[in-house]
Amino acid sequence: MNQTFTVTGMTCGHCEASVKRALLQLDPGAQVQIDRSQNRVEVSGSQQSREALAAAIREEGYDVAA
């Protein structure tokens, strides 16, 4: 399943790495692509719910648009 999130607050490579790490800890089999300039996080192949993935991003301190 492919899911796209609009995530604000990512300002550097460390931010990207934090978001990616959080998502992969939740679902190690997922593929995560981040386009910081577009505030876009794409998750494919995840078996987790959209809400669980968004919660993992929020736990890292970033805002996720609905």
PyMOL Python script that loads the backbone (N, CA, C, O; Angstrom):
from pymol import cmd

cmd.read_pdbstr("""\
ATOM      1  N   MET A   1       0.842  -1.169   0.000  1.00  0.00           N
ATOM      2  CA  MET A   1       0.000   0.000   0.000  1.00  0.00           C
ATOM      3  C   MET A   1       0.896   1.245   0.000  1.00  0.00           C
ATOM      4  O   MET A   1       1.855   1.328   0.767  1.00  0.00           O
ATOM      5  N   ASN A   2       0.572   2.204  -0.865  1.00  0.00           N
ATOM      6  CA  ASN A   2       1.319   3.457  -0.924  1.00  0.00           C
ATOM      7  C   ASN A   2       0.562   4.540  -0.179  1.00  0.00           C
ATOM      8  O   ASN A   2      -0.648   4.697  -0.345  1.00  0.00           O
ATOM      9  N   GLN A   3       1.286   5.283   0.640  1.00  0.00           N
ATOM     10  CA  GLN A   3       0.676   6.375   1.387  1.00  0.00           C
ATOM     11  C   GLN A   3       1.593   7.585   1.302  1.00  0.00           C
ATOM     12  O   GLN A   3       2.813   7.462   1.415  1.00  0.00           O
ATOM     13  N   THR A   4       0.995   8.756   1.103  1.00  0.00           N
ATOM     14  CA  THR A   4       1.751   9.992   1.024  1.00  0.00           C
ATOM     15  C   THR A   4       1.303  10.923   2.143  1.00  0.00           C
ATOM     16  O   THR A   4       0.110  11.110   2.382  1.00  0.00           O
ATOM     17  N   PHE A   5       2.283  11.497   2.818  1.00  0.00           N
ATOM     18  CA  PHE A   5       2.017  12.413   3.921  1.00  0.00           C
ATOM     19  C   PHE A   5       2.644  13.767   3.619  1.00  0.00           C
ATOM     20  O   PHE A   5       3.720  13.843   3.026  1.00  0.00           O
ATOM     21  N   THR A   6       1.972  14.829   4.028  1.00  0.00           N
ATOM     22  CA  THR A   6       2.558  16.167   4.003  1.00  0.00           C
ATOM     23  C   THR A   6       3.079  16.424   5.405  1.00  0.00           C
ATOM     24  O   THR A   6       2.312  16.493   6.365  1.00  0.00           O
ATOM     25  N   VAL A   7       4.400  16.565   5.511  1.00  0.00           N
ATOM     26  CA  VAL A   7       5.057  16.695   6.810  1.00  0.00           C
ATOM     27  C   VAL A   7       5.801  18.022   6.844  1.00  0.00           C
ATOM     28  O   VAL A   7       6.666  18.279   6.006  1.00  0.00           O
ATOM     29  N   THR A   8       5.468  18.853   7.803  1.00  0.00           N
ATOM     30  CA  THR A   8       6.151  20.135   7.938  1.00  0.00           C
ATOM     31  C   THR A   8       7.091  20.100   9.134  1.00  0.00           C
ATOM     32  O   THR A   8       6.890  19.365  10.101  1.00  0.00           O
ATOM     33  N   GLY A   9       8.121  20.924   9.025  1.00  0.00           N
ATOM     34  CA  GLY A   9       9.099  21.022  10.102  1.00  0.00           C
ATOM     35  C   GLY A   9      10.423  20.346   9.801  1.00  0.00           C
ATOM     36  O   GLY A   9      11.374  20.491  10.569  1.00  0.00           O
ATOM     37  N   MET A  10      10.505  19.610   8.699  1.00  0.00           N
ATOM     38  CA  MET A  10      11.775  18.974   8.327  1.00  0.00           C
ATOM     39  C   MET A  10      12.649  20.038   7.655  1.00  0.00           C
ATOM     40  O   MET A  10      12.296  20.559   6.597  1.00  0.00           O
ATOM     41  N   THR A  11      13.767  20.351   8.264  1.00  0.00           N
ATOM     42  CA  THR A  11      14.606  21.433   7.739  1.00  0.00           C
ATOM     43  C   THR A  11      15.989  20.979   7.290  1.00  0.00           C
ATOM     44  O   THR A  11      16.735  21.763   6.703  1.00  0.00           O
ATOM     45  N   CYS A  12      16.342  19.714   7.560  1.00  0.00           N
ATOM     46  CA  CYS A  12      17.697  19.275   7.222  1.00  0.00           C
ATOM     47  C   CYS A  12      17.724  17.765   7.011  1.00  0.00           C
ATOM     48  O   CYS A  12      16.718  17.078   7.186  1.00  0.00           O
ATOM     49  N   GLY A  13      18.872  17.278   6.640  1.00  0.00           N
ATOM     50  CA  GLY A  13      19.048  15.850   6.437  1.00  0.00           C
ATOM     51  C   GLY A  13      18.824  15.040   7.699  1.00  0.00           C
ATOM     52  O   GLY A  13      18.336  13.912   7.635  1.00  0.00           O
ATOM     53  N   HIS A  14      19.177  15.604   8.848  1.00  0.00           N
ATOM     54  CA  HIS A  14      18.956  14.911  10.120  1.00  0.00           C
ATOM     55  C   HIS A  14      17.469  14.724  10.360  1.00  0.00           C
ATOM     56  O   HIS A  14      17.043  13.681  10.857  1.00  0.00           O
ATOM     57  N   CYS A  15      16.674  15.733  10.009  1.00  0.00           N
ATOM     58  CA  CYS A  15      15.214  15.623  10.141  1.00  0.00           C
ATOM     59  C   CYS A  15      14.689  14.476   9.281  1.00  0.00           C
ATOM     60  O   CYS A  15      13.896  13.652   9.737  1.00  0.00           O
ATOM     61  N   GLU A  16      15.141  14.438   8.045  1.00  0.00           N
ATOM     62  CA  GLU A  16      14.733  13.361   7.138  1.00  0.00           C
ATOM     63  C   GLU A  16      15.097  12.003   7.724  1.00  0.00           C
ATOM     64  O   GLU A  16      14.289  11.074   7.715  1.00  0.00           O
ATOM     65  N   ALA A  17      16.306  11.898   8.226  1.00  0.00           N
ATOM     66  CA  ALA A  17      16.774  10.629   8.784  1.00  0.00           C
ATOM     67  C   ALA A  17      15.937  10.217   9.990  1.00  0.00           C
ATOM     68  O   ALA A  17      15.654   9.032  10.169  1.00  0.00           O
ATOM     69  N   SER A  18      15.541  11.177  10.815  1.00  0.00           N
ATOM     70  CA  SER A  18      14.726  10.878  11.991  1.00  0.00           C
ATOM     71  C   SER A  18      13.366  10.328  11.592  1.00  0.00           C
ATOM     72  O   SER A  18      12.887   9.352  12.168  1.00  0.00           O
ATOM     73  N   VAL A  19      12.747  10.963  10.601  1.00  0.00           N
ATOM     74  CA  VAL A  19      11.436  10.507  10.129  1.00  0.00           C
ATOM     75  C   VAL A  19      11.555   9.116   9.516  1.00  0.00           C
ATOM     76  O   VAL A  19      10.746   8.234   9.802  1.00  0.00           O
ATOM     77  N   LYS A  20      12.555   8.927   8.682  1.00  0.00           N
ATOM     78  CA  LYS A  20      12.738   7.632   8.031  1.00  0.00           C
ATOM     79  C   LYS A  20      12.997   6.533   9.061  1.00  0.00           C
ATOM     80  O   LYS A  20      12.429   5.445   8.967  1.00  0.00           O
ATOM     81  N   ARG A  21      13.848   6.813  10.035  1.00  0.00           N
ATOM     82  CA  ARG A  21      14.166   5.832  11.070  1.00  0.00           C
ATOM     83  C   ARG A  21      12.913   5.454  11.865  1.00  0.00           C
ATOM     84  O   ARG A  21      12.695   4.279  12.159  1.00  0.00           O
ATOM     85  N   ALA A  22      12.091   6.452  12.212  1.00  0.00           N
ATOM     86  CA  ALA A  22      10.874   6.182  12.983  1.00  0.00           C
ATOM     87  C   ALA A  22       9.917   5.291  12.196  1.00  0.00           C
ATOM     88  O   ALA A  22       9.323   4.367  12.752  1.00  0.00           O
ATOM     89  N   LEU A  23       9.770   5.569  10.909  1.00  0.00           N
ATOM     90  CA  LEU A  23       8.875   4.762  10.084  1.00  0.00           C
ATOM     91  C   LEU A  23       9.394   3.347   9.904  1.00  0.00           C
ATOM     92  O   LEU A  23       8.619   2.390   9.922  1.00  0.00           O
ATOM     93  N   LEU A  24      10.691   3.211   9.730  1.00  0.00           N
ATOM     94  CA  LEU A  24      11.268   1.873   9.541  1.00  0.00           C
ATOM     95  C   LEU A  24      11.283   1.070  10.836  1.00  0.00           C
ATOM     96  O   LEU A  24      11.237  -0.160  10.798  1.00  0.00           O
ATOM     97  N   GLN A  25      11.348   1.742  11.977  1.00  0.00           N
ATOM     98  CA  GLN A  25      11.240   1.013  13.247  1.00  0.00           C
ATOM     99  C   GLN A  25       9.841   0.433  13.399  1.00  0.00           C
ATOM    100  O   GLN A  25       9.665  -0.663  13.930  1.00  0.00           O
ATOM    101  N   LEU A  26       8.843   1.186  12.924  1.00  0.00           N
ATOM    102  CA  LEU A  26       7.462   0.726  12.990  1.00  0.00           C
ATOM    103  C   LEU A  26       7.214  -0.406  11.995  1.00  0.00           C
ATOM    104  O   LEU A  26       6.507  -1.367  12.298  1.00  0.00           O
ATOM    105  N   ASP A  27       7.802  -0.282  10.803  1.00  0.00           N
ATOM    106  CA  ASP A  27       7.601  -1.275   9.744  1.00  0.00           C
ATOM    107  C   ASP A  27       8.894  -1.439   8.948  1.00  0.00           C
ATOM    108  O   ASP A  27       9.097  -0.749   7.949  1.00  0.00           O
ATOM    109  N   PRO A  28       9.773  -2.350   9.385  1.00  0.00           N
ATOM    110  CA  PRO A  28      11.074  -2.516   8.731  1.00  0.00           C
ATOM    111  C   PRO A  28      11.001  -2.872   7.243  1.00  0.00           C
ATOM    112  O   PRO A  28      11.965  -2.642   6.512  1.00  0.00           O
ATOM    113  N   GLY A  29       9.895  -3.419   6.789  1.00  0.00           N
ATOM    114  CA  GLY A  29       9.768  -3.804   5.394  1.00  0.00           C
ATOM    115  C   GLY A  29       9.290  -2.683   4.476  1.00  0.00           C
ATOM    116  O   GLY A  29       9.226  -2.863   3.260  1.00  0.00           O
ATOM    117  N   ALA A  30       8.961  -1.550   5.038  1.00  0.00           N
ATOM    118  CA  ALA A  30       8.445  -0.439   4.240  1.00  0.00           C
ATOM    119  C   ALA A  30       9.569   0.238   3.465  1.00  0.00           C
ATOM    120  O   ALA A  30      10.739   0.164   3.840  1.00  0.00           O
ATOM    121  N   GLN A  31       9.190   0.892   2.384  1.00  0.00           N
ATOM    122  CA  GLN A  31      10.119   1.734   1.637  1.00  0.00           C
ATOM    123  C   GLN A  31       9.692   3.177   1.863  1.00  0.00           C
ATOM    124  O   GLN A  31       8.519   3.517   1.707  1.00  0.00           O
ATOM    125  N   VAL A  32      10.648   4.024   2.230  1.00  0.00           N
ATOM    126  CA  VAL A  32      10.351   5.413   2.574  1.00  0.00           C
ATOM    127  C   VAL A  32      11.143   6.328   1.653  1.00  0.00           C
ATOM    128  O   VAL A  32      12.359   6.197   1.515  1.00  0.00           O
ATOM    129  N   GLN A  33      10.432   7.253   1.030  1.00  0.00           N
ATOM    130  CA  GLN A  33      11.076   8.278   0.210  1.00  0.00           C
ATOM    131  C   GLN A  33      10.628   9.631   0.736  1.00  0.00           C
ATOM    132  O   GLN A  33       9.443   9.854   0.985  1.00  0.00           O
ATOM    133  N   ILE A  34      11.592  10.531   0.902  1.00  0.00           N
ATOM    134  CA  ILE A  34      11.297  11.847   1.457  1.00  0.00           C
ATOM    135  C   ILE A  34      11.769  12.922   0.493  1.00  0.00           C
ATOM    136  O   ILE A  34      12.899  12.891   0.007  1.00  0.00           O
ATOM    137  N   ASP A  35      10.882  13.875   0.226  1.00  0.00           N
ATOM    138  CA  ASP A  35      11.213  15.064  -0.560  1.00  0.00           C
ATOM    139  C   ASP A  35      10.987  16.259   0.360  1.00  0.00           C
ATOM    140  O   ASP A  35       9.886  16.802   0.446  1.00  0.00           O
ATOM    141  N   ARG A  36      12.046  16.650   1.037  1.00  0.00           N
ATOM    142  CA  ARG A  36      11.956  17.713   2.039  1.00  0.00           C
ATOM    143  C   ARG A  36      11.491  19.028   1.419  1.00  0.00           C
ATOM    144  O   ARG A  36      10.733  19.764   2.051  1.00  0.00           O
ATOM    145  N   SER A  37      11.925  19.340   0.202  1.00  0.00           N
ATOM    146  CA  SER A  37      11.552  20.603  -0.422  1.00  0.00           C
ATOM    147  C   SER A  37      10.054  20.683  -0.705  1.00  0.00           C
ATOM    148  O   SER A  37       9.495  21.776  -0.791  1.00  0.00           O
ATOM    149  N   GLN A  38       9.408  19.539  -0.849  1.00  0.00           N
ATOM    150  CA  GLN A  38       7.962  19.484  -1.098  1.00  0.00           C
ATOM    151  C   GLN A  38       7.173  19.089   0.160  1.00  0.00           C
ATOM    152  O   GLN A  38       5.951  18.950   0.114  1.00  0.00           O
ATOM    153  N   ASN A  39       7.882  18.910   1.280  1.00  0.00           N
ATOM    154  CA  ASN A  39       7.254  18.461   2.541  1.00  0.00           C
ATOM    155  C   ASN A  39       6.513  17.146   2.357  1.00  0.00           C
ATOM    156  O   ASN A  39       5.460  16.930   2.956  1.00  0.00           O
ATOM    157  N   ARG A  40       7.066  16.270   1.527  1.00  0.00           N
ATOM    158  CA  ARG A  40       6.380  15.028   1.181  1.00  0.00           C
ATOM    159  C   ARG A  40       7.145  13.811   1.707  1.00  0.00           C
ATOM    160  O   ARG A  40       8.361  13.700   1.553  1.00  0.00           O
ATOM    161  N   VAL A  41       6.401  12.917   2.322  1.00  0.00           N
ATOM    162  CA  VAL A  41       6.935  11.628   2.756  1.00  0.00           C
ATOM    163  C   VAL A  41       6.059  10.556   2.130  1.00  0.00           C
ATOM    164  O   VAL A  41       4.846  10.533   2.339  1.00  0.00           O
ATOM    165  N   GLU A  42       6.677   9.671   1.362  1.00  0.00           N
ATOM    166  CA  GLU A  42       5.949   8.579   0.725  1.00  0.00           C
ATOM    167  C   GLU A  42       6.396   7.264   1.349  1.00  0.00           C
ATOM    168  O   GLU A  42       7.588   6.982   1.472  1.00  0.00           O
ATOM    169  N   VAL A  43       5.411   6.473   1.736  1.00  0.00           N
ATOM    170  CA  VAL A  43       5.670   5.173   2.349  1.00  0.00           C
ATOM    171  C   VAL A  43       4.984   4.122   1.487  1.00  0.00           C
ATOM    172  O   VAL A  43       3.777   4.192   1.255  1.00  0.00           O
ATOM    173  N   SER A  44       5.749   3.155   1.016  1.00  0.00           N
ATOM    174  CA  SER A  44       5.149   2.081   0.218  1.00  0.00           C
ATOM    175  C   SER A  44       5.502   0.735   0.828  1.00  0.00           C
ATOM    176  O   SER A  44       6.551   0.564   1.449  1.00  0.00           O
ATOM    177  N   GLY A  45       4.605  -0.203   0.635  1.00  0.00           N
ATOM    178  CA  GLY A  45       4.822  -1.556   1.121  1.00  0.00           C
ATOM    179  C   GLY A  45       4.581  -1.726   2.600  1.00  0.00           C
ATOM    180  O   GLY A  45       4.900  -2.776   3.159  1.00  0.00           O
ATOM    181  N   SER A  46       4.026  -0.718   3.250  1.00  0.00           N
ATOM    182  CA  SER A  46       3.813  -0.814   4.690  1.00  0.00           C
ATOM    183  C   SER A  46       2.526  -1.559   5.006  1.00  0.00           C
ATOM    184  O   SER A  46       1.520  -1.402   4.314  1.00  0.00           O
ATOM    185  N   GLN A  47       2.564  -2.359   6.041  1.00  0.00           N
ATOM    186  CA  GLN A  47       1.384  -3.066   6.519  1.00  0.00           C
ATOM    187  C   GLN A  47       0.715  -2.307   7.665  1.00  0.00           C
ATOM    188  O   GLN A  47      -0.295  -2.756   8.207  1.00  0.00           O
ATOM    189  N   GLN A  48       1.284  -1.158   8.030  1.00  0.00           N
ATOM    190  CA  GLN A  48       0.753  -0.356   9.132  1.00  0.00           C
ATOM    191  C   GLN A  48      -0.346   0.577   8.639  1.00  0.00           C
ATOM    192  O   GLN A  48      -0.387   0.938   7.463  1.00  0.00           O
ATOM    193  N   SER A  49      -1.226   0.959   9.542  1.00  0.00           N
ATOM    194  CA  SER A  49      -2.299   1.891   9.191  1.00  0.00           C
ATOM    195  C   SER A  49      -1.732   3.291   8.982  1.00  0.00           C
ATOM    196  O   SER A  49      -0.648   3.619   9.464  1.00  0.00           O
ATOM    197  N   ARG A  50      -2.478   4.095   8.262  1.00  0.00           N
ATOM    198  CA  ARG A  50      -2.084   5.488   8.034  1.00  0.00           C
ATOM    199  C   ARG A  50      -1.923   6.214   9.367  1.00  0.00           C
ATOM    200  O   ARG A  50      -0.991   6.998   9.545  1.00  0.00           O
ATOM    201  N   GLU A  51      -2.830   5.951  10.296  1.00  0.00           N
ATOM    202  CA  GLU A  51      -2.785   6.603  11.602  1.00  0.00           C
ATOM    203  C   GLU A  51      -1.516   6.235  12.373  1.00  0.00           C
ATOM    204  O   GLU A  51      -0.912   7.089  13.021  1.00  0.00           O
ATOM    205  N   ALA A  52      -1.114   4.967  12.301  1.00  0.00           N
ATOM    206  CA  ALA A  52       0.090   4.523  13.005  1.00  0.00           C
ATOM    207  C   ALA A  52       1.338   5.173  12.410  1.00  0.00           C
ATOM    208  O   ALA A  52       2.239   5.584  13.140  1.00  0.00           O
ATOM    209  N   LEU A  53       1.384   5.261  11.092  1.00  0.00           N
ATOM    210  CA  LEU A  53       2.532   5.898  10.438  1.00  0.00           C
ATOM    211  C   LEU A  53       2.594   7.380  10.783  1.00  0.00           C
ATOM    212  O   LEU A  53       3.668   7.903  11.082  1.00  0.00           O
ATOM    213  N   ALA A  54       1.456   8.059  10.742  1.00  0.00           N
ATOM    214  CA  ALA A  54       1.418   9.479  11.089  1.00  0.00           C
ATOM    215  C   ALA A  54       1.836   9.690  12.535  1.00  0.00           C
ATOM    216  O   ALA A  54       2.552  10.644  12.840  1.00  0.00           O
ATOM    217  N   ALA A  55       1.398   8.814  13.424  1.00  0.00           N
ATOM    218  CA  ALA A  55       1.767   8.926  14.834  1.00  0.00           C
ATOM    219  C   ALA A  55       3.277   8.790  15.023  1.00  0.00           C
ATOM    220  O   ALA A  55       3.866   9.492  15.845  1.00  0.00           O
ATOM    221  N   ALA A  56       3.902   7.891  14.268  1.00  0.00           N
ATOM    222  CA  ALA A  56       5.350   7.708  14.364  1.00  0.00           C
ATOM    223  C   ALA A  56       6.079   8.983  13.936  1.00  0.00           C
ATOM    224  O   ALA A  56       7.092   9.354  14.529  1.00  0.00           O
ATOM    225  N   ILE A  57       5.557   9.652  12.904  1.00  0.00           N
ATOM    226  CA  ILE A  57       6.168  10.910  12.454  1.00  0.00           C
ATOM    227  C   ILE A  57       5.977  11.995  13.503  1.00  0.00           C
ATOM    228  O   ILE A  57       6.907  12.739  13.817  1.00  0.00           O
ATOM    229  N   ARG A  58       4.770  12.078  14.041  1.00  0.00           N
ATOM    230  CA  ARG A  58       4.491  13.095  15.069  1.00  0.00           C
ATOM    231  C   ARG A  58       5.334  12.894  16.318  1.00  0.00           C
ATOM    232  O   ARG A  58       5.749  13.866  16.949  1.00  0.00           O
ATOM    233  N   GLU A  59       5.591  11.646  16.678  1.00  0.00           N
ATOM    234  CA  GLU A  59       6.424  11.366  17.850  1.00  0.00           C
ATOM    235  C   GLU A  59       7.834  11.916  17.702  1.00  0.00           C
ATOM    236  O   GLU A  59       8.512  12.176  18.696  1.00  0.00           O
ATOM    237  N   GLU A  60       8.275  12.094  16.461  1.00  0.00           N
ATOM    238  CA  GLU A  60       9.589  12.678  16.209  1.00  0.00           C
ATOM    239  C   GLU A  60       9.551  14.203  16.259  1.00  0.00           C
ATOM    240  O   GLU A  60      10.591  14.856  16.167  1.00  0.00           O
ATOM    241  N   GLY A  61       8.355  14.771  16.407  1.00  0.00           N
ATOM    242  CA  GLY A  61       8.228  16.216  16.566  1.00  0.00           C
ATOM    243  C   GLY A  61       7.832  16.980  15.316  1.00  0.00           C
ATOM    244  O   GLY A  61       7.991  18.200  15.258  1.00  0.00           O
ATOM    245  N   TYR A  62       7.319  16.279  14.319  1.00  0.00           N
ATOM    246  CA  TYR A  62       6.940  16.927  13.061  1.00  0.00           C
ATOM    247  C   TYR A  62       5.425  16.922  12.905  1.00  0.00           C
ATOM    248  O   TYR A  62       4.733  16.041  13.415  1.00  0.00           O
ATOM    249  N   ASP A  63       4.925  17.926  12.189  1.00  0.00           N
ATOM    250  CA  ASP A  63       3.484  18.028  11.958  1.00  0.00           C
ATOM    251  C   ASP A  63       3.121  17.259  10.695  1.00  0.00           C
ATOM    252  O   ASP A  63       3.811  17.335   9.678  1.00  0.00           O
ATOM    253  N   VAL A  64       2.025  16.522  10.783  1.00  0.00           N
ATOM    254  CA  VAL A  64       1.522  15.754   9.642  1.00  0.00           C
ATOM    255  C   VAL A  64       0.142  16.298   9.301  1.00  0.00           C
ATOM    256  O   VAL A  64      -0.768  16.282  10.131  1.00  0.00           O
ATOM    257  N   ALA A  65      -0.004  16.785   8.061  1.00  0.00           N
ATOM    258  CA  ALA A  65      -1.302  17.286   7.617  1.00  0.00           C
ATOM    259  C   ALA A  65      -2.255  16.124   7.386  1.00  0.00           C
ATOM    260  O   ALA A  65      -1.837  15.030   7.007  1.00  0.00           O
ATOM    261  N   ALA A  66      -3.519  16.367   7.615  1.00  0.00           N
ATOM    262  CA  ALA A  66      -4.542  15.322   7.447  1.00  0.00           C
ATOM    263  C   ALA A  66      -4.701  14.916   6.013  1.00  0.00           C
ATOM    264  O   ALA A  66      -5.519  14.049   5.703  1.00  0.00           O
TER     265      ALA A  66
END
""", "prot")
cmd.dss("prot")
cmd.show_as("cartoon", "prot")
cmd.util.cbc("prot")
cmd.orient("prot")
